Amino acid sequence: MDALSRAGPRPARGRLGVSSSGTQALAAPWTRFSAWLECVCVVTFDLELGQALELVYPSDFRLTDKEKSSICYLSFPDSHSGCLGDTQFSFRIRQCGGQRSPWSTDDRHYDSGAPVSLQKESSHYFGYVYFRQVKDSSVKRGYFQKSLVLVSRLPFVRLFQALLSLIAPEYFDKRAPCLEAVCNEIDQWPAPKPGQTLNLPVVGVVLQVRVPSRVDKPDCSSLKQCGHENLLLTPLVLSSVHELDLFRCFQPVLTHVQMLWELMLLGEPLVVLAPSPTVSSEMVLALTSCVQPLKFCCDYRPYFTVHDSEFKEFTTRTQAPPNVVLGVTNPFFIKTLQHWPHILRVGEPKLSGGLPKQVKLKKPSRLKTLDTKPGLYTAYTAHLHRDKALLKRLLGGLQKKRPPGALAALLRTHLLELTQSFVIPLEHYMASLMPLQKSVTPWKVGSRSTWPSGRGWTQAPPQIRPFHQDDFLRSLDHAGPQLTCILKGDWLGLYRRFFKSPHFDGWYRQRRKEMAHKLEALHLEAICEADIETWMKDKSEVEVVDLILKLREKLVRAQGHQLPVKEETLHRAQLNIEMVIGSLPKDLQAVLCPR
């Protein structure tokens, strides 16, 4: 199969919508479905083939052979896990066909409003798995083994796990007709809109969710209830589409959670060896989310197996381990990844309400046998002192049987404030590199430029000053993290290591891009507020046409949600374009506005 992620027409099945002119128009099939999911897969166990892809829905969704193979192997727990009954977990795979192109307007609109950590993946798929393994004498092997998998570009683990818990049992009982009905229901959902509470009906239940927005306050995760008056059913309210219970995930590693936060902040290679895909995937997702609101810019695989197409790439000893967090269940990885600098082995989760046994900090040299005990095997020395008061409150709350939600909120708030204390000085310094608004002017000052050999009449937006690491480090004396965080330690050393990590590069590129867009938006506003008619009086037709083309280019970018421009400015820009075109000779007007 070729490498295209989608190709060819959808099945001739659409919905009648209403066009802007008021007439009915056929909406593109599966448009709403694809705003949430790429496809739904069913993976079964075949005695001759092993894991096999039984069904892909919609049927015309194209997966490469490598993607199919990855989905098949990652949708079943490793034989060492021994999962009986129903199991849920998740994985993440590289898209083999490259980025989907073109990236749709709806995707750009969603990404422009979503926090950077929740934007759609452009080159990876998430797989959300519901696996069932039960004894069945009617099956030759003696067991019914099948997985229902939701494939998406959205990191909405809580939402899709809840969705699977509703539809998977129904599917295992009723099979294909049920799955088709569910997909048709999802195809009626409104698109995910940052900042809005949505009602999502499926299999007789209404899921009520709020998609986070980038303008939310960092500690705002509560769901604002929306009206139920038009609903026949009381909605099942999800408090978050993506947040896991960090306290439950981190219970066995509470004493090391701050060191793990540093390792994630620095993008260090880490292997999580867990007893099941559920524990593995939840631990990896918890680790990668503990640096929010920073986007995790390294690779991560919540569940990884020896059959993965990247196995050789990640296990080679000919080069340093890549910046990736791997979740595995096969003890074989202890030997294979012995050269990795950080390995976290966790045991079975403690189900009773007692104090969980904390994994110990051990030197990598102790990692020699396949029956290695639970522990964090690393030679890393933390830069910051441990917050003993927090640890005491968490463990004390567990002993006193405080509500799990309260402990989870306490831990999440601590990690959020820790990340913010680290990031705020970077943000302040970056903001100081932004040119003053008064320096953004529409026209060049002084003698007229020659045309076309000159650079034209426009004054380009001023440049963002470069980021000098030494200047930033000097600024920490009076504007450092000590202003918002009580933790002591080697903050300077932590920043120096952070500068070498993929996360600094990712953060810096994103912030610089946002600042450049802001400067372009200010430049467009300056042009729209200028007296264009007076400017045009001594300008040649070539220069006037250049103004039209540049305004149109900026308008197209702004309307594509790439520039933060007010609707009023867009309207004024369009009026200015029409006015300038109207001042030109009829033949030029015909060229610029062909009918």
BELHU-V860134 format. One record per residue. SS is DSSP state (H for helix, E for strand, L for the rest). PSI is psi as a letter, one per 40 degrees, with the letter a starting at -180 (none if undefined). Layout:
SS;PSI, SS;PSI
This chain:
L;i, L;i, L;e, L;h, L;d, L;i, L;i, L;i, L;i, L;i, L;i, L;g, L;h, L;a, E;i, E;h, E;a, E;h, L;i, L;d, L;e, L;e, L;i, E;h, E;i, E;h, E;i, L;h, L;h, L;e, H;d, H;d, H;d, H;e, H;d, H;d, L;i, L;d, E;i, E;h, E;i, E;h, E;h, E;i, E;h, E;h, L;d, L;d, L;e, E;a, E;h, E;i, E;h, E;d, E;i, E;h, E;h, L;i, L;d, L;e, L;h, L;h, L;i, L;i, H;d, H;d, H;d, H;d, H;d, H;d, H;d, H;d, H;d, H;e, L;e, L;h, L;i, L;i, L;d, L;e, L;d, L;f, L;h, L;i, E;a, E;h, E;h, E;h, E;a, E;i, E;i, E;h, E;i, E;h, L;h, L;d, L;e, L;a, L;i, L;h, L;h, L;i, L;h, L;i, H;d, H;d, H;d, H;d, H;d, H;d, H;d, H;d, H;e, L;i, L;i, H;d, H;e, H;e, L;i, L;i, L;h, L;e, L;e, E;i, E;i, E;i, E;h, E;h, E;h, E;h, E;h, E;h, E;h, E;i, E;h, L;h, L;e, L;e, L;h, L;d, L;e, L;e, E;i, E;h, E;h, E;i, E;h, E;h, E;h, E;h, E;h, E;i, L;e, L;h, L;f, L;g, H;d, H;d, H;d, H;d, H;d, H;d, H;d, H;d, H;d, H;d, H;d, H;d, H;d, H;d, H;d, H;d, H;d, H;e, L;a, H;d, H;d, H;d, H;d, H;d, H;d, H;d, H;d, H;d, H;d, H;d, L;e, L;e, L;i, L;i, L;i, L;h, L;h, L;h, L;e, L;i, E;h, E;i, E;h, E;g, E;h, E;h, L;f, L;e, E;i, E;h, E;h, E;h, E;i, E;h, L;h, L;i, L;i, L;e, L;e, L;i, L;i, L;d, L;e, L;h, L;e, L;i, L;h, L;h, L;h, L;i, L;i, L;e, L;d, L;e, L;h, L;d, L;i, L;h, L;i, E;h, E;h, L;h, L;d, L;i, L;e, L;e, L;h, L;i, L;g, H;d, H;d, H;d, H;d, H;e, H;d, H;e, H;f, H;d, H;e, H;e, H;d, H;d, H;d, H;d, H;d, H;d, H;d, H;d, H;d, L;e, L;f, L;i, L;h, E;h, E;h, E;h, E;h, L;i, L;e, L;i, H;d, H;d, H;d, H;d, H;d, H;d, H;d, H;d, H;d, H;d, H;d, H;d, H;e, L;e, L;e, L;i, L;e, L;i, L;h, L;h, L;e, L;i, E;i, E;i, E;h, L;d, L;h, L;h, L;i, L;e, L;e, L;i, L;d, L;e, H;d, H;d, H;d, H;d, H;e, L;i, L;e, L;e, L;i, L;i, L;i, L;i, L;g, E;i, E;h, E;h, E;h, E;i, L;e, L;h, L;e, H;d, H;d, H;d, H;d, H;d, L;f, L;d, L;e, L;i, L;d, E;h, E;h, E;h, E;h, L;i, L;a, L;i, L;i, L;h, L;d, L;i, L;e, L;i, L;h, L;i, L;h, L;h, L;i, E;i, E;h, E;i, L;i, H;d, H;d, H;e, L;g, L;d, L;i, L;e, L;f, L;h, L;i, L;h, E;i, E;h, E;h, E;i, L;e, L;h, L;h, L;i, L;d, E;i, L;i, L;i, L;g, H;d, H;d, H;d, H;d, H;d, H;d, H;d, H;d, H;d, H;d, H;d, H;d, L;e, L;f, L;i, L;h, H;d, H;d, H;d, H;d, H;d, H;d, H;d, H;d, H;d, H;d, H;d, H;d, H;d, H;d, H;d, H;d, H;d, H;d, H;d, H;d, H;d, H;d, H;d, H;d, H;d, H;d, H;d, H;d, H;e, L;e, L;h, L;i, L;i, H;d, H;e, H;e, L;h, L;i, L;d, E;i, L;i, L;i, L;a, L;i, L;i, L;i, L;i, L;h, L;e, L;d, L;a, L;e, L;a, L;d, E;i, L;h, L;i, L;i, L;i, L;i, L;h, L;i, L;i, L;h, L;h, H;d, H;d, H;d, H;d, H;d, H;d, H;e, H;d, H;d, H;e, H;f, L;a, H;e, H;e, H;d, L;e, L;h, L;e, L;h, L;i, E;a, L;g, H;d, H;d, H;d, H;d, H;d, H;d, H;d, H;d, H;d, L;e, L;i, H;d, H;d, H;d, H;d, H;d, H;d, H;d, H;d, H;d, H;d, H;d, H;d, H;d, H;d, H;d, H;d, H;d, H;d, H;d, H;d, H;d, H;d, H;d, H;d, H;d, H;d, H;d, H;e, L;i, L;g, H;d, H;d, H;d, H;d, H;e, L;d, L;f, L;i, L;i, H;d, H;d, H;d, H;d, H;d, H;d, H;d, H;d, H;d, H;d, H;d, H;d, H;d, H;d, H;d, H;d, H;d, H;d, H;d, L;e, L;f, L;e, L;h, L;g, L;i, L;i, H;d, H;d, H;d, H;d, H;d, H;d, H;d, H;d, H;d, H;d, H;d, H;d, H;d, H;d, H;d, H;e, L;e, L;i, L;i, H;d, H;d, H;d, H;d, H;d, H;d, H;d, L;g, L;i, L;none
